[in-house]
Amino acid sequence: MNVSRIVYKPVGMMVGALGGVLASALFKRVWRAAGHEGDTPNATDEDRTWREVLLAAALQGAVFALVKAALDRAGAVAVGKATGHWPTSSDS
């Protein structure tokens, strides 16, 4: 295992935790900007329609995936610059 992979593990964990918080806040803002009032719907909310619940789930998934990919990439770039090696490269 190369040094960049070892360095990337704790960075990846911290970035993952930060990403969850960031994605959640971003999703709530996007939901409100799309014209929806109140909290985002849960699948078991009785007073919400199928369309609203499924739209919220799809949007939330897209926001979380986008934030995760952006932060994972930024973390890998930072570790690569700091160590001189890309963290997922197979060279030893």
DRENFITOR-429168 format. One record per residue: residue in one letter; residue number from 0; x, y, z of N, C-alpha, C, O in turn. Coordinates in Angstrom, 1 decimal. Each point is the difference from the previous one (the first is absolute). Layout:
<rs>
("a" NUM (X Y Z) (X Y Z) (X Y Z) (X Y Z)) ...
</rs>
This chain:
<rs>
("m" 0 (0.9 -1.2 0.0) (-0.9 1.2 0.0) (0.9 1.2 0.0) (0.9 0.1 0.8)) ("n" 1 (-1.2 0.9 -1.7) (0.9 1.1 -0.1) (-0.5 1.1 1.0) (-1.1 -0.1 0.6)) ("v" 2 (2.0 1.1 -0.3) (-0.2 1.0 1.0) (-1.3 0.8 -0.3) (-0.7 0.4 0.9)) ("s" 3 (0.5 -0.1 -2.2) (-1.1 0.8 -0.3) (-1.4 -0.7 0.3) (-0.9 0.7 0.4)) ("r" 4 (0.9 -2.0 -0.5) (-1.2 -0.7 0.5) (-0.2 0.1 1.5) (-1.1 0.2 0.5)) ("i" 5 (2.2 -0.3 0.2) (-0.1 0.1 1.5) (-0.4 1.4 0.4) (-0.8 0.2 0.9)) ("v" 6 (1.3 0.8 -1.6) (-0.3 1.4 0.3) (-1.5 0.3 -0.4) (-0.7 0.7 0.7)) ("y" 7 (0.2 -1.4 -1.7) (-1.3 0.3 -0.5) (-1.1 -0.6 0.8) (-1.1 0.6 0.1)) ("k" 8 (1.4 -1.7 0.7) (-1.1 -0.6 0.8) (-0.6 1.0 1.0) (-1.2 0.2 0.0)) ("p" 9 (2.0 0.4 0.9) (-0.6 1.0 0.9) (-0.6 1.2 -0.7) (-1.0 0.5 0.5)) ("v" 10 (1.6 -0.1 -1.6) (-0.5 1.2 -0.7) (-1.4 -0.4 -0.6) (-0.9 0.8 0.1)) ("g" 11 (0.8 -2.0 -0.7) (-1.2 -0.5 -0.5) (-1.1 -0.1 1.0) (-1.2 0.3 -0.3)) ("m" 12 (1.5 -0.7 1.5) (-1.0 -0.1 1.1) (-0.5 1.3 0.4) (-1.2 0.2 0.2)) ("m" 13 (2.1 0.8 -0.1) (-0.4 1.3 0.4) (-0.8 0.7 -1.1) (-1.0 0.7 0.3)) ("v" 14 (1.4 -0.9 -1.5) (-0.7 0.6 -1.1) (-1.4 -0.6 -0.2) (-1.0 0.7 -0.3)) ("g" 15 (0.9 -2.0 0.6) (-1.3 -0.7 0.0) (-1.0 0.6 1.0) (-1.1 0.2 -0.3)) ("a" 16 (1.6 0.0 1.5) (-0.9 0.5 1.0) (-0.4 1.4 -0.3) (-1.2 0.4 0.1)) ("l" 17 (2.2 0.4 -0.5) (-0.4 1.4 -0.4) (-0.9 0.0 -1.2) (-0.9 0.9 -0.1)) ("g" 18 (1.1 -1.8 -0.9) (-0.8 -0.1 -1.1) (-1.5 -0.3 0.3) (-0.9 0.6 -0.7)) ("g" 19 (0.7 -1.4 1.7) (-1.4 -0.3 0.4) (-0.7 1.2 0.5) (-1.2 0.2 -0.4)) ("v" 20 (1.8 0.5 1.2) (-0.5 1.3 0.6) (-0.3 1.0 -1.1) (-1.0 0.6 -0.1)) ("l" 21 (2.0 -0.4 -0.8) (-0.1 0.9 -1.1) (-1.1 -0.4 -1.0) (-0.8 0.9 -0.4)) ("a" 22 (0.7 -2.1 0.1) (-1.0 -0.5 -1.0) (-1.4 0.2 0.6) (-0.9 0.4 -0.7)) ("s" 23 (0.8 -0.7 2.0) (-1.3 0.2 0.6) (-0.5 1.4 0.0) (-1.1 0.3 -0.4)) ("a" 24 (2.0 0.6 0.7) (-0.3 1.4 0.0) (-0.3 0.5 -1.4) (-1.0 0.8 -0.2)) ("l" 25 (1.8 -1.2 -0.8) (-0.2 0.4 -1.4) (-1.3 -0.5 -0.5) (-0.7 0.7 -0.7)) ("f" 26 (0.3 -2.0 1.0) (-1.2 -0.6 -0.5) (-1.2 0.8 0.6) (-1.0 0.3 -0.8)) ("k" 27 (1.0 0.1 2.0) (-1.1 0.8 0.6) (-0.1 1.4 -0.7) (-1.2 0.4 -0.2)) ("r" 28 (2.3 0.2 -0.1) (-0.1 1.3 -0.8) (-0.5 -0.2 -1.4) (-0.8 0.8 -0.4)) ("v" 29 (1.2 -1.9 -0.2) (-0.5 -0.2 -1.4) (-1.4 -0.4 0.0) (-0.8 0.5 -0.8)) ("w" 30 (0.3 -1.2 1.8) (-1.4 -0.4 0.2) (-0.9 1.3 0.1) (-1.0 0.1 -0.6)) ("r" 31 (1.5 0.8 1.5) (-0.7 1.3 0.2) (0.0 0.9 -1.3) (-1.0 0.6 -0.3)) ("a" 32 (2.2 -0.6 -0.3) (0.1 0.8 -1.3) (-0.9 -0.5 -1.1) (-0.4 0.8 -0.9)) ("a" 33 (0.1 -2.1 1.0) (-0.9 -0.6 -1.1) (-1.4 0.3 0.3) (-0.9 -0.4 -0.7)) ("g" 34 (0.6 1.2 1.8) (-1.3 0.5 0.3) (-0.8 -0.9 1.0) (-1.2 0.2 0.1)) ("h" 35 (1.9 -1.1 0.6) (-0.7 -0.8 1.0) (0.2 0.6 1.3) (1.1 0.4 0.4)) ("e" 36 (-2.2 -0.3 0.3) (0.0 0.6 1.4) (0.1 -1.1 1.0) (-0.3 -1.2 -0.2)) ("g" 37 (0.8 1.5 1.4) (0.1 -0.9 1.1) (1.2 -1.0 -0.2) (0.8 0.1 -0.9)) ("d" 38 (-0.9 -1.1 1.7) (1.0 -1.1 0.0) (-0.1 -0.8 -1.2) (-1.0 -0.1 -0.7)) ("t" 39 (2.1 -0.6 0.4) (0.0 -0.9 -1.1) (-0.8 -1.2 0.4) (0.0 -0.4 1.1)) ("p" 40 (-0.7 -0.2 -2.1) (-0.9 -1.2 0.4) (0.8 -1.3 0.3) (1.0 -0.2 -0.6)) ("n" 41 (-1.5 -0.5 1.5) (0.4 -1.4 0.2) (-0.9 -0.9 -0.7) (-1.1 0.3 -0.4)) ("a" 42 (1.6 -1.5 0.1) (-0.8 -1.0 -0.8) (-1.3 -0.4 0.8) (-0.9 -0.4 -0.7)) ("t" 43 (0.9 0.6 2.0) (-1.1 -0.4 0.8) (-1.0 1.1 0.3) (-0.9 -0.2 0.8)) ("d" 44 (1.2 1.4 -1.3) (-0.9 1.2 0.3) (-1.3 -0.3 -0.7) (-0.1 0.0 -1.2)) ("e" 45 (-0.9 -0.1 2.0) (-1.4 -0.3 -0.5) (-0.6 1.1 -0.8) (-0.7 -0.3 -1.0)) ("d" 46 (1.1 1.5 1.3) (-0.6 1.2 -0.7) (0.7 0.4 -1.3) (-0.3 1.0 -0.6)) ("r" 47 (1.3 -1.8 0.2) (0.8 0.3 -1.2) (-0.4 -0.9 -1.1) (-0.4 -1.1 0.3)) ("t" 48 (0.5 1.6 -1.5) (-0.3 -0.8 -1.2) (1.2 -0.9 -0.4) (1.1 0.2 0.4)) ("w" 49 (-1.4 -1.3 -1.1) (1.0 -0.8 -0.6) (1.0 0.8 -0.8) (1.2 -0.1 0.2)) ("r" 50 (-1.7 1.0 -1.0) (0.9 0.8 -0.8) (0.9 0.9 0.8) (1.2 0.0 -0.3)) ("e" 51 (-1.7 0.6 1.3) (0.9 0.9 0.9) (1.0 -0.9 0.7) (1.2 0.5 0.1)) ("v" 52 (-1.6 -1.6 0.4) (1.0 -0.9 0.8) (1.1 -0.5 -1.0) (1.2 0.1 0.4)) ("l" 53 (-1.6 -0.6 -1.5) (1.0 -0.5 -1.0) (0.9 1.1 -0.6) (1.2 -0.2 -0.2)) ("l" 54 (-1.8 1.3 0.0) (0.8 1.2 -0.5) (1.0 0.4 1.0) (1.2 0.2 -0.3)) ("a" 55 (-1.6 -0.1 1.6) (0.9 0.3 1.0) (1.2 -1.0 0.2) (1.1 0.3 0.1)) ("a" 56 (-1.5 -1.6 -0.2) (1.0 -1.1 0.1) (1.0 0.1 -1.1) (1.2 -0.1 0.2)) ("a" 57 (-1.7 0.3 -1.5) (0.9 0.1 -1.1) (0.9 1.2 0.1) (1.2 -0.1 -0.3)) ("l" 58 (-1.7 1.2 0.7) (0.8 1.2 0.1) (1.0 -0.1 1.1) (1.2 0.4 -0.1)) ("q" 59 (-1.6 -1.0 1.2) (0.9 -0.2 1.1) (1.2 -0.9 -0.4) (1.1 0.2 0.4)) ("g" 60 (-1.5 -1.3 -1.1) (1.1 -0.9 -0.4) (1.0 0.7 -1.0) (1.2 -0.3 0.1)) ("a" 61 (-1.7 1.1 -1.0) (0.8 0.7 -0.9) (0.9 1.0 0.7) (1.2 0.1 -0.3)) ("v" 62 (-1.7 0.6 1.3) (0.8 1.0 0.7) (1.1 -0.7 0.8) (1.1 0.4 0.1)) ("f" 63 (-1.5 -1.5 0.6) (1.0 -0.7 0.8) (1.1 -0.6 -0.8) (1.1 0.0 0.3)) ("a" 64 (-1.5 -0.6 -1.5) (1.0 -0.5 -0.9) (1.0 1.0 -0.5) (1.2 -0.2 -0.1)) ("l" 65 (-1.8 1.4 -0.3) (0.8 1.1 -0.5) (1.0 0.5 1.1) (1.2 0.2 -0.3)) ("v" 66 (-1.7 0.0 1.5) (0.9 0.5 1.0) (1.1 -1.1 0.4) (1.1 0.4 0.1)) ("k" 67 (-1.5 -1.6 -0.1) (0.9 -1.1 0.3) (1.1 0.0 -1.0) (1.2 -0.1 0.3)) ("a" 68 (-1.6 0.1 -1.6) (1.0 -0.1 -1.1) (1.0 1.2 0.1) (1.2 -0.1 -0.2)) ("a" 69 (-1.8 1.3 0.4) (0.8 1.2 0.0) (1.0 0.0 1.2) (1.2 0.3 -0.2)) ("l" 70 (-1.6 -0.7 1.3) (0.8 0.0 1.2) (1.1 -1.2 -0.1) (1.1 0.2 0.4)) ("d" 71 (-1.6 -1.3 -0.9) (1.0 -1.1 -0.2) (1.1 0.4 -0.9) (1.2 -0.3 0.2)) ("r" 72 (-1.6 0.9 -1.3) (1.0 0.4 -1.0) (0.9 1.1 0.6) (1.2 -0.1 -0.2)) ("a" 73 (-1.7 1.1 0.9) (0.8 1.0 0.6) (1.0 -0.6 1.0) (1.1 0.4 0.1)) ("g" 74 (-1.6 -1.3 0.7) (0.9 -0.7 1.0) (1.1 -0.8 -0.7) (1.1 0.1 0.4)) ("a" 75 (-1.4 -0.8 -1.5) (1.0 -0.7 -0.7) (1.0 0.9 -0.6) (1.2 -0.3 0.0)) ("v" 76 (-1.6 1.4 -0.6) (0.9 1.0 -0.6) (0.9 0.6 1.1) (1.2 0.1 -0.3)) ("a" 77 (-1.8 0.2 1.4) (0.8 0.6 1.1) (1.1 -1.0 0.5) (1.2 0.4 0.2)) ("v" 78 (-1.6 -1.6 0.0) (1.0 -1.0 0.4) (1.0 -0.3 -1.0) (1.2 -0.2 0.3)) ("g" 79 (-1.6 0.2 -1.6) (0.9 -0.2 -1.1) (1.0 1.1 -0.1) (1.2 -0.3 -0.2)) ("k" 80 (-1.6 1.5 0.4) (1.0 1.1 0.0) (0.9 0.0 1.2) (1.2 0.3 -0.1)) ("a" 81 (-1.7 -0.7 1.3) (0.8 0.0 1.2) (1.0 -1.2 0.0) (1.1 0.2 0.5)) ("t" 82 (-1.5 -1.3 -1.1) (0.9 -1.2 0.1) (0.8 -0.2 -1.3) (1.0 -0.8 -0.1)) ("g" 83 (-1.5 1.3 -1.0) (0.6 -0.2 -1.3) (-0.6 -1.2 -0.7) (0.5 -0.4 -1.1)) ("h" 84 (-1.4 -0.3 1.7) (-0.6 -1.2 -0.6) (-1.6 0.0 0.2) (-0.5 0.5 1.0)) ("w" 85 (-0.2 -0.9 -2.1) (-1.4 -0.1 0.1) (-0.4 -1.1 1.0) (0.6 -1.0 0.0)) ("p" 86 (-1.5 1.3 0.9) (-0.3 -1.0 1.1) (-0.5 -1.3 -0.4) (0.1 -1.0 0.8)) ("t" 87 (-0.7 0.8 -2.0) (-0.5 -1.3 -0.4) (0.9 -0.7 -1.0) (-0.4 -1.0 -0.6)) ("s" 88 (1.5 1.6 0.3) (0.9 -0.7 -1.0) (0.5 -1.3 0.6) (0.1 -0.2 1.2)) ("s" 89 (0.2 -0.7 -2.1) (0.4 -1.4 0.4) (1.5 -0.1 0.2) (0.4 -1.1 0.4)) ("d" 90 (0.4 2.1 -0.7) (1.4 -0.2 0.2) (0.4 0.0 1.5) (-0.7 0.7 0.8)) ("s" 91 (1.7 -1.4 -0.5) (0.3 -0.2 1.5) (1.2 0.9 0.3) (0.4 0.0 1.2)) 
</rs>
